[in-house]
Amino acid sequence: MIDPIVEEVRIARMEHTLRFNGDLKAICADLQAVQKASGHQIVSLPPITPEETGMNGGLTEARYQKLVAEAEEAYVARVKASLEDGGKSLRVGKSLRVASPKIK
């Protein structure tokens, strides 16, 4: 089922994008001008880190660093293997998998 409100928003967004030929800087400048002209108070909040929001998947810094190191090691091993077998071990779509980031 197609939601008519969602479709209306998508059409308006696409028309706006086409008006600026997809130029993201021009689109943002126009939206900022509309926002400023609205007369509403514009609030800018300081950035917060994922740790402050609890949106970091439960990662501690040490666990994050360990996952990064594991991913780098796996990548290096894949590159070395591909150099040895003429690229057969590196297939498009094959991804690296590391341990779940939910562990604290």
Buried (B, 14 or more C-beta within 10 A) or exposed (E): EEEEEEEEEEEEEEEEBEEBEEEEEEBEEBEEEEEEEEEEEEEEEEEEEEEEEEEBEEBEEEBEEBBEEBBEEEEEEBEEEBEEEEEEBEEEEEEEEEEEEEEE
